[in-house]
Amino acid sequence: MSKLWGGRFAQSPEEWVDEFNASIGFDQQLVLEDLEGSVAHVTMLGECDILSAEEVHEIIGGLSVLKQKAEKNELEFSVGNEDIHLNLEHLLIQEIGQVGGKLHTGRSRNDQVATDMHLYLKNRVEEIQLLIRAVQKAITKQAEKHVETVAPGYTHLQRAQPISFAHHLLAYFWMLERDYQRFEDSMKRIDMSPLGAGALAGTTFPIDRHRSAELLGFSSIYENSMDAVSDRDFIVEFLSNASMTIMHLSRFAEEMIIWSSQEFQFIELADAFSTGSSIMPQKKNPDMAELVRGKTGRVFGHLVSLLTVLKGLPLAYNKDMQEDKEGMFDTVHTLMGSLKIFAGMIDTMAVNENRLKQAVNEDFSNATELADYLATKGVPFREAHEIVGKLVLVCIGKGIYLKDLPLDTLKEASQVIEEDIYQVLEPFQAVKRRESAGGTGFDQVKKQLEKAKEQLASASSI
């Protein structure tokens, strides 16, 4: 098969070289975006009197047929035609004859592929944002049920202070909110049209780049043709944002895995998001959470890979840039799948309130309450800290907890301690009193939850 670019070549590459060079194995995922870009380009060519109305009609008709076949998965692509662009041009010429060859007037594959990827990410980022909202909705739904469910809070994975379980869940809501906003901001760079930049220097044809951008729904065009065809910042930014998002999911997955263990038993994941063992009948493994945690590596890898590809490239286009797509596609599919899984896992997980209550009543996470109590009685906090530390040591030696100490023992440590200390040491009261802005106090959590719901409502009304 002769190449569409093969006029100056006396010899065709061997088949194995074609296979190494070709990108059709993965860039066929851009088929609909490529066809959309072609329709806008040829429409613009007609409006600028570069092609006749009859030629435009024929070409758009042919592109429409190809789109219908693409949607039915009926198009057959060839490695010999290298990429999605040449494959579609070849199929168009087969469909409508040599007039199909006029489609490429005033355009290069360099600006064509850049346009396709801008269109692709513009669509996928919007889908990802919707999936982030779905996870946030699942979080708020669970949080609403557990505002007054008291749970152990941790630092260093050691018991720290009692908290509202809803407060813990909502921490992930706000992480994801920042992720959503990062994707939103990235749309400013994605929503730009490189179409019409040509190979690197523009074109001598009197095209209207603003018109083709308008037809494709882009808000602006690249101001520099060399930048337009060589820029992959928007993909790097997407990969960075995706890495941040899946890192947050991975942190949540890690907690779900820990919480669902026999040692913790804070939650139980639904059967639909768990698997069993081929040898141990009793096992219920949190495999979906583990998979999300594991998939962070491939997303991080794609970010580093593209940065490495780009770091030494001279302007403008280089074949190295063919390596920009597989990581982008894989990241899109990986992140979207992970978000879908997470929404389901959170929505269906069962929270073991009795186990959480038992946990906060059998630890020293109320030690800070005693130190704060002493401080309010005029004891310098550093002294209060030492007093409570020594009392904890006494408890450890006796196998009891602070609330189990007799008042006489407490008063030996400090005469300012009164009977009301036992109420202060109650985990529920300890959480309830933490009413500083953004704190875990129940009223604060309710305010936070309302803000979260308002955020979701305002987003859905846009």
C-alpha positions in Angstrom: 0.0 0.0 0.0 1.4 3.4 -1.0 1.6 6.0 1.8 -0.4 9.1 1.6 2.8 10.9 2.4 5.0 8.6 0.2 5.6 10.7 -2.9 9.3 11.5 -2.2 10.1 8.0 -1.0 11.6 5.4 -3.4 11.3 2.5 -0.9 8.5 1.6 1.5 9.4 0.5 5.1 9.2 -3.2 6.0 6.1 -4.4 7.8 7.7 -4.6 11.2 8.9 -1.0 10.9 5.4 0.1 10.0 4.1 -1.7 13.1 6.7 0.1 15.3 5.9 3.4 13.7 2.1 3.1 13.8 -0.1 4.6 16.5 -3.5 3.3 15.1 -3.5 0.6 17.8 -4.3 3.2 20.4 -5.1 6.5 18.7 -8.2 5.0 17.2 -9.8 6.1 20.5 -9.7 9.6 18.9 -11.9 8.6 16.0 -14.9 10.7 16.9 -12.8 13.7 17.8 -10.9 13.4 14.6 -14.1 13.3 12.6 -15.5 16.2 14.5 -12.4 18.2 13.8 -12.5 17.4 10.1 -16.1 18.5 9.8 -15.3 21.9 11.4 -12.2 22.2 9.2 -13.9 21.5 5.9 -16.9 23.7 6.9 -14.5 26.6 7.5 -12.7 25.9 4.2 -16.0 26.2 2.4 -16.9 29.4 4.2 -13.5 30.9 3.2 -14.1 29.9 -0.5 -11.1 27.6 -0.4 -13.3 24.6 -1.3 -16.5 24.8 -3.3 -19.9 24.3 -1.7 -20.3 21.0 -3.7 -16.9 19.7 -2.4 -17.8 20.6 1.2 -21.1 18.8 0.8 -19.5 15.7 -0.5 -16.8 15.6 2.1 -19.1 16.2 5.0 -21.4 13.5 3.6 -18.5 11.1 3.6 -17.5 12.0 7.1 -21.0 11.5 8.3 -21.0 8.0 6.9 -17.7 7.3 8.6 -19.0 8.6 11.9 -22.1 6.3 11.7 -19.8 3.3 11.0 -17.4 4.4 13.8 -20.3 4.5 16.3 -21.3 1.0 15.2 -17.6 -0.1 15.5 -17.7 -1.0 11.8 -14.5 0.8 10.6 -11.5 -1.3 9.8 -8.1 0.4 10.3 -4.8 -0.5 8.8 -1.3 -0.4 10.4 0.0 0.6 7.0 -1.9 3.9 7.3 -0.1 4.5 10.6 -2.6 6.6 12.6 -6.2 7.6 13.0 -5.8 10.6 10.7 -4.4 8.8 7.7 -6.7 5.9 8.2 -9.8 8.1 8.2 -8.6 10.1 5.2 -7.9 6.8 3.3 -11.4 5.6 4.2 -12.9 8.9 3.2 -11.3 8.7 -0.2 -12.6 5.1 -0.6 -16.1 6.4 0.3 -16.4 9.5 -1.9 -13.4 9.4 -4.3 -10.5 11.7 -4.8 -12.4 14.8 -3.6 -11.8 13.3 -0.1 -8.1 14.2 -0.6 -9.0 17.9 -0.4 -10.0 17.5 3.3 -6.4 18.0 4.3 -6.1 21.4 2.6 -4.5 23.9 5.0 -4.0 21.4 7.7 -1.2 19.1 9.0 -1.4 16.0 11.1 0.5 18.0 13.7 -2.3 20.5 14.3 -4.9 17.8 13.6 -3.7 15.4 16.4 -3.3 18.3 18.8 -6.9 19.3 18.1 -8.1 15.8 18.6 -6.5 15.6 22.0 -7.8 18.9 23.1 -11.3 17.8 22.2 -10.8 14.4 23.8 -9.7 15.8 27.1 -12.3 18.5 27.1 -15.0 15.8 27.0 -13.3 13.5 29.4 -12.5 16.1 32.0 -16.2 17.0 32.2 -17.0 13.3 32.7 -14.4 13.0 35.4 -15.8 16.0 37.2 -19.2 14.4 37.2 -17.7 11.2 38.7 -15.9 13.3 41.4 -19.3 14.8 42.3 -20.8 11.3 42.5 -18.1 10.3 45.0 -18.7 13.5 47.0 -22.5 12.8 47.1 -21.8 9.3 48.5 -19.5 10.8 51.1 -22.1 13.4 52.2 -24.8 10.7 52.3 -22.7 8.6 54.7 -21.6 11.6 56.7 -25.2 12.8 57.3 -25.9 9.5 59.0 -22.8 9.6 61.2 -22.5 13.2 62.5 -22.8 12.0 66.1 -21.0 8.7 65.6 -17.8 9.0 67.7 -14.7 7.4 66.3 -11.0 7.3 67.1 -9.0 9.9 65.3 -5.4 9.0 64.5 -2.0 10.5 64.0 1.0 8.3 63.1 -1.7 5.5 62.9 -1.9 5.8 66.7 -5.0 6.7 68.7 -5.0 10.5 69.0 -8.4 12.1 69.8 -12.0 11.1 69.5 -13.7 12.7 66.5 -17.0 12.6 64.6 -16.9 9.8 62.0 -18.7 12.2 59.6 -15.8 14.7 60.2 -13.3 12.1 59.0 -15.4 11.3 55.9 -15.8 14.9 55.0 -12.1 15.5 55.0 -12.1 13.5 51.7 -15.0 15.6 50.4 -12.8 18.7 50.6 -9.8 16.9 49.1 -12.0 15.9 46.1 -13.4 19.4 46.0 -9.9 20.8 45.4 -9.4 18.1 42.7 -12.6 19.2 41.1 -11.4 22.8 41.1 -8.0 21.9 39.7 -9.7 20.1 36.7 -12.0 23.1 36.3 -9.1 25.5 36.1 -7.3 23.2 33.7 -10.1 23.6 31.2 -8.7 27.1 30.5 -5.7 25.4 28.9 -7.6 22.5 27.4 -10.3 24.7 25.8 -7.9 26.1 23.1 -7.8 25.3 19.4 -4.5 24.5 17.6 -6.4 23.8 14.4 -5.0 25.7 11.4 -1.5 26.0 12.9 -0.3 23.6 10.2 2.9 21.6 10.6 4.5 24.5 12.5 4.3 27.7 10.5 0.7 28.2 9.6 -0.6 28.1 6.0 -0.7 30.2 2.9 -4.4 29.4 2.5 -6.8 32.2 3.7 -8.2 30.1 6.5 -10.2 31.4 9.5 -8.8 29.7 12.7 -11.3 31.6 14.9 -14.2 30.2 12.9 -13.0 26.5 13.1 -12.4 27.1 16.8 -16.0 28.4 17.2 -17.4 25.4 15.3 -15.6 23.1 17.7 -16.7 25.0 20.7 -13.3 26.2 21.7 -13.1 29.5 23.6 -9.8 30.6 22.1 -7.0 29.7 19.7 -3.2 29.3 20.2 -1.5 32.6 19.3 1.7 30.9 18.1 1.6 28.2 15.5 4.8 26.5 16.8 3.4 26.5 20.3 0.1 25.1 19.1 1.6 22.0 17.6 4.3 21.3 20.2 2.3 22.1 23.4 1.5 19.1 25.6 1.3 21.1 28.8 -2.4 20.6 28.9 -1.9 16.8 29.0 0.8 17.1 31.6 -1.5 19.2 33.7 -4.3 16.6 33.3 -2.0 13.8 34.3 -0.9 15.9 37.3 -4.4 16.5 38.4 -5.3 12.9 37.8 -2.3 11.8 39.9 -3.5 14.1 42.8 -7.0 12.7 42.6 -6.1 9.1 42.5 -3.6 9.8 45.4 -6.6 11.0 47.4 -8.6 7.9 46.5 -5.6 5.7 47.4 -5.4 7.3 50.9 -9.1 6.7 51.4 -8.8 3.1 50.0 -6.0 2.5 52.6 -8.3 3.5 55.4 -11.1 1.4 54.1 -8.8 -1.6 53.9 -7.6 -1.0 57.5 -11.1 -0.2 58.8 -12.6 -3.4 57.3 -9.9 -5.7 58.9 -10.6 -8.1 61.7 -8.4 -5.9 64.0 -10.4 -2.8 63.4 -13.9 -3.9 62.3 -15.0 -0.2 61.9 -16.8 -0.8 58.6 -17.8 -3.7 56.3 -17.6 -3.3 52.6 -20.5 -4.6 50.5 -20.1 -8.0 48.9 -20.3 -6.4 45.5 -16.9 -4.6 46.1 -15.2 -7.5 47.8 -13.8 -10.9 46.7 -13.1 -14.3 48.4 -10.1 -16.6 48.6 -9.6 -19.7 46.4 -8.3 -21.6 49.4 -9.6 -19.9 52.6 -13.4 -20.0 52.8 -13.7 -17.4 55.5 -12.0 -14.6 53.6 -13.7 -11.4 52.5 -11.0 -9.3 50.8 -11.3 -5.5 50.0 -9.9 -6.1 46.5 -11.6 -3.1 44.8 -10.1 -0.7 47.4 -6.7 -2.5 47.0 -6.9 -2.2 43.2 -7.5 1.6 43.4 -4.6 1.9 45.8 -2.4 -0.1 43.3 -3.4 1.8 40.2 -1.9 5.0 41.6 1.5 3.7 40.3 0.5 3.6 36.7 -1.1 7.1 36.8 2.0 8.5 38.5 4.1 6.7 35.9 2.3 8.3 33.0 2.9 11.7 34.4 6.7 11.1 34.9 6.8 9.4 31.5 5.4 12.4 29.5 7.5 14.9 31.4 10.5 12.9 30.5 9.5 12.7 26.8 9.0 16.5 26.6 12.0 17.7 28.6 14.5 17.7 25.7 12.4 18.2 22.6 13.3 21.1 20.3 10.4 23.0 18.6 8.2 22.1 17.0 6.7 18.7 16.5 8.8 15.5 17.0 7.8 11.9 16.6 8.5 11.4 20.4 5.2 13.1 20.9 3.4 10.0 19.7 4.2 8.7 23.3 1.7 11.3 24.7 -1.4 9.3 24.0 -1.3 5.9 25.6 -0.6 7.3 29.0 -3.4 9.8 28.6 -5.9 7.2 27.5 -4.9 4.8 30.3 -5.1 7.6 32.9 -8.6 8.6 31.8 -9.8 5.0 31.9 -8.1 4.2 35.2 -9.3 7.4 37.0 -12.9 7.1 35.7 -13.0 3.4 36.7 -11.6 4.2 40.2 -14.1 7.0 40.8 -17.0 4.8 39.8 -15.8 2.0 42.1 -15.4 4.5 44.9 -18.8 6.0 44.7 -20.3 2.5 45.0 -18.0 1.4 47.8 -18.8 4.5 49.9 -22.5 4.4 49.2 -22.9 0.7 50.3 -20.4 0.4 53.1 -21.8 -0.4 56.5 -20.5 1.5 59.6 -20.1 -0.6 62.8 -21.2 2.1 65.3 -20.9 -0.3 68.3 -17.4 -1.2 67.5 -16.4 2.5 67.1 -18.0 3.3 70.4 -16.1 0.4 72.1 -12.9 1.7 70.5 -13.1 5.2 71.8 -14.0 4.0 75.3 -11.0 1.7 75.5 -8.1 4.0 74.7 -6.4 7.1 75.9 -7.6 9.4 73.1 -9.3 11.6 75.8 -6.0 12.4 77.5 -5.9 15.8 75.8 -9.3 16.6 77.4 -7.8 16.1 80.8 -4.8 18.3 79.9 -7.1 21.0 78.6 -9.3 20.7 81.7 -6.2 21.3 83.9 -5.2 24.3 81.8 -8.7 25.9 82.2 -8.2 25.5 86.0 -5.0 27.6 85.7 -2.4 24.9 85.4 0.2 25.8 82.8 -0.3 23.5 79.8 3.2 22.1 79.8 2.7 21.1 83.5 -0.7 19.7 82.7 0.7 17.7 79.9 3.3 16.1 82.2 0.6 15.4 84.9 -1.6 13.6 82.4 1.3 11.7 80.9 2.2 10.3 84.3 -1.5 9.3 84.9 -1.6 7.5 81.6 1.5 5.6 82.7 -0.2 4.6 85.9 -3.2 3.4 83.9 -1.1 1.3 81.6 0.5 -0.3 84.6 -2.9 -1.2 86.0 -4.5 -2.1 82.7 -7.2 0.5 83.0 -8.1 3.8 81.4 -8.3 7.4 82.6 -12.0 7.3 83.2 -11.4 4.3 85.5 -9.1 6.2 87.9 -10.7 7.0 91.3 -11.1 10.7 92.0 -8.7 10.4 94.9 -6.0 9.2 92.6 -6.7 12.1 90.1 -6.6 14.6 93.0 -3.3 13.3 94.1 -2.0 14.2 90.7 -3.6 17.7 90.9 -5.9 19.2 93.5 -7.8 21.2 90.9 -9.5 18.1 89.5 -13.1 17.8 90.6 -16.0 15.3 90.1 -16.9 16.9 86.8 -13.8 15.5 85.2 -15.6 12.2 84.4 -18.0 14.0 82.1 -15.1 15.8 80.5 -13.5 12.4 79.8 -16.6 11.0 78.0 -15.6 10.7 74.3 -19.0 12.0 73.2 -18.6 15.1 75.2 -15.0 15.5 74.2 -16.1 15.6 70.5 -19.1 17.8 71.1 -17.1 20.5 72.8 -14.7 21.0 69.9 -16.5 23.9 68.3 -13.7 25.8 66.8 -14.3 26.6 63.1 -13.7 23.5 61.0 -13.4 21.4 64.1 -15.0 18.0 64.9 -17.7 19.3 67.2 -21.1 18.1 66.1 -22.5 21.5 65.4 -19.4 22.4 63.3 -19.7 19.2 61.4 -23.3 19.9 60.6 -22.3 23.4 59.3 -19.6 21.7 57.2 -22.0 19.2 55.9 -24.4 22.0 54.9 -21.6 23.7 53.0 -20.7 20.5 51.3 -24.3 20.0 50.2 -24.5 23.6 49.0 -21.4 23.1 47.0 -22.9 20.1 45.3 -26.2 21.9 44.7 -24.5 24.9 43.1 -22.4 22.7 40.9 -25.4 20.8 39.7 -27.3 24.0 38.8 -24.6 25.3 36.6 
